[in-house]
């Protein structure tokens, strides 16, 4: 069966302003303009690898919204289901720089954004089912009370149609009413996915399990056919229907510049490889390689490779 699109994702894009120097954000005088958003990072990464990618969202018609839409279109992403609403504003964020490899400070300005008004009406079922895969994250689900039902619906529709669904928990505690509510909602979404991609710390929070094996077992028992637990510089642990379980080591990194976006890069590697027909261990290896590239650059998507770069690396 042929599909018009390989992957679809729903989510908020924000304009990212990256500080020109390390230190507190209030000390920065100049900022570099970039794109940000967990789902759009993955969309960009998959599009650069030659996959046909669709993105559904809402933006304002302000300069930030125009900038983001233009950036996505230039990446070759199908933006036909991005609504530009002149009555709404586009979200944005500031990100600082660090010099010690730690997570940089991030300040979000997204409350009441255009994307927070997305709901079930933003789901075009025919367009959604024209894709062979859906990538979902916990970020879109957390943006507002109306995006959570939309996230559930898209995942249900794709599973019912026999399509594959990947899910990255991508926890954003400040967007949820309580940690307990976040845990409940994220685990409910994970149970609707085929491939679940938690990090070790978030997996421990979500499942109560302290080991990669325990976290993977939790989601496998919930119905996932593949769980990949990200271990940072140590690589990843996988547990799957087709390849059993095992550890894939990480790639050496000379200097960690910015950790934001590494998990999205990892998802790009795993998803693209599985859709390319590679084995689970090879897919996880590609994920660790792209994740390692992502932490060596300043922006969220600058480290995402092209297909030629991927082929040169023989991954």
N, C-alpha and C positions, 0 to 999 in steps of 0.2 A: 504494500500500500504506500503510495506516495503522499507526501504532506507538503502543504504550502510553506510551512515553517518548521524548523527543527525544535526551537525552544521559545516559550512565552514566559514572561514574568510580569507581575503586577507590583508596583511599589513607588515610593516617593523619591524623586531626585531633588537634591538641594545644591545650591551654589556653594562651593567651598572656598573659603578665604584662608590661605596658609600663611602663617607668619614668616617674615623674612629672617628671623633670628631666633635662637633658643632663648628660653626664659618665659616668664609670665606673659600672657597674652596682652595685658595692659601696657607692657613695655615695648611691644612691637609697633613700628611706625609704618611699615609697608607690608602688603599682603599680595600673594600670588593667587589668581583666580583659577579654580579648577571645578570639576564636577564631583559630586558625592552622592552616595546612596547604595546600600547593600545590593539591592536588586539591579540597579543600573551598572554597578561595577561588574557584576556577573554578565549582564547583557553585553557590555562593551567587550569583555574578555572573550566571550563566545563568538561575537561577531568578528573580532580580529582573527579568529582561527578559521573563519570561513563559514561558520554555521549561519543559517537563516534565523534571525532572532526578532521577536516581537515584544514590545514593551507597552503596557497599559498604565496610564497615570492621569493626573490632573496637574496643570501648571497655571499660574497667573499669566497675564499678557504683559507683565512688567519686563524690564530689561533682563532680570535674572531668569525668568521663564523663557524668554527668547533665546538667551545664551544657552540654556540647558537643552532646549529642543534642537537648536542648530547643532550642538555638539553631538547629540545622539544620532541625528540624521546623517551627519558626516561620518559616523562610525558604521553606517550601513544598516542601522536598526530600523525595523518597521515601526513607525510612530503613528500609524493611522488611528490608533485608539488612545492617543493622548489628547485629552480635552483641555483646551486653553480658554480659561474663564476670566473675562475682564473684571469680574466682581471679586475675585479672590487674589491672594498674594502667594508668591512662591517662597518656600522655606529656604533658609540658608544657615550656614554654620561657620564658625571660626575654628581653626586648628593651629595649635602652637608647634614649635619645634623642640626637640630634646636632643641632647648630645650623649646620653648614657644608655640608649637602647630601650628605655622604658616607654610605656604608652604615653603619647603626647596629650596635653590638655585639649579638650574639645568643648566648645560652647555652642549649643543648638538654639536656633530661632525658628521653630517649626510649628508652634502651637497655632491652631486655626488656619493652617496653610491650605492651599487648594487641594493637595493630595489627601488631607484629613477628611475631606468631604466625599471621598470615594465610597461607593456602597454597591449593593447588588446590581444596581442599574448600570454600572460600568462594565458588567460582564456580558460580552457578546459571545454567546455560546458557540455559534458557528465558527467565528474567528478563533476562539480558544481551542476548539477541537480540530482546527486545521493544523495544529502543531502535534508533534510526537512526544513532546516532553514539557512539563511545567516545573519551573524552579520557584520555590516559595521560601520565605524567611519569616522569622519571628518579628522582624521590624515592621513590615507592612501590616501585620495583624495588630500590632500595638499602637499604631498611629492614632486611631480613634475608635469609638464604639461601633462605627459602621464599617470599618475596614476589616475587623475580625470576622464577621459573618461572610464578607466577600472572600476572604482568604479561605475559609472553610469550604465555601461553595465551589471555588475554582478547583480545589484539590479533589473534592467529591466528584465533580463532573469528569475530570481527567481520569481518575481511578475507574469510574463506572464505564468509561469508554475504552478501557484497556490501555491507556497511555501511561507512561512512567512519570513519577513525581519525585523530585528531590526536595529536601527540607533542611535548612540551616537554622538552628534555634536563634542565633544572633541576638542574644539577650540585651534588652535596653530597659533596665529597671526603672528609670525615671519616667518611662511611658506607661507603666502599669500602676494600678491603684495600690497593690500590695505585692510582696514577693510570692505569697501563696497563690494569688490570682495569676501571676505570671507563670508560675510552675504548672498550674492546672491547665491554662490555655495552651502553653507551648507543648506540653506532653499530649494534649488532645490533638493538636495539629500534627505532631510527629507520628501519631497513630494512623494518620491518613496518607502517609508518604511511603514510597518504596525504598528510597535511599535517604538515610538520616545522617547528618554530618555535624555532630556536636564537638566542641572543644572539651578538653579534660576537665577544666574547672567548671564550666557551665554544665557539663554532663553530671558532675558530682552534685551540684546544686539541684538539678532537675530530677535525678534518680536516687540520690542518697548513696550511690555506689562510688567507691574511692578509686577503683582501678579501671583501665580501659576495657578490660574483659567484662567487668561487671556492668559498665555503662552500655556496652554493645549488647550484652545479653538482655538487658532491660528492654531495649527498643526492638530487638529481634523477637522477643516474646510478645511485643505489641503488634507485630505484623510486618516489620520492615524486612525486606529481602537482603538489604545491605546496610551496615552501619560502619562508618569510618570515624574514629575518634582522633581528633587532631591533637598532637603532642608537642606543638611548637618546634623547637630546634631538634627534638628527638624523632621527628617524623610523624607516623600515624599507625594506629592499630585498626585492622579491618576484621569484620565478621560477616560472612555472606552465604547465600544459598549455593552459589556456583563454585566458589574457590575456598571454602572453609574460612579459617581465620589465620592472621599472621601480622607481623610487624614489618613496616617499610621504613627504613632510616631516612632522616632528613638530609638535605643538601647543605654543605658548609657555606656559611655566609661570612665574608670578611668584615663587614660593618653593618649593624642594624641602624637604619636611618629613621624608619617610620613603620610601626607595626600595624597601623590601621589599614585595612584592606587585604591583609594576608589571608584571612579566612575566605574572603570572596575569591581571591586568586586560587586558593586551594579548590574551591567549588568549581571554578572554571576548568581546572585540570581534570578533576574526577568526572564531571558531567560530559565534557567534550570527548574524553577518552572512551567512556562507556558508550556514548552515541556513535563513536567511530568503530565500535566493535572490539575494543581492546579488552584484555582480561582485567579482573579486579586489581590484582597487584600492580599491573602496569598503569592502570588508571590512578591508583593512589600514588604511585611514583611520579606521574605527571603532575598531580596535585601538589605534592611536596616541592617539586621543582618550581612551579609557578608561585607558590606561596613564598619560597625563598627569594625569588626575584622581587616580589612585591615589597618585602621589608627593606629593600636596599634603595628605594626611591622615596621622594618626598610626598608625592600625591597618591591618591587612592587607586588610580588606574594606570599610572605611567609605566609600571613594571609588567603589565600584561603583554605577553608576546604576540607577535604575528604568527601566521602559519609557517612562514619561511623560517622564522627563528625557532619554532618548535621542531620543524623538520631537521634543521641544522643540529639541534641538540639530540636528535634521534629519539624523541619522546612522543 
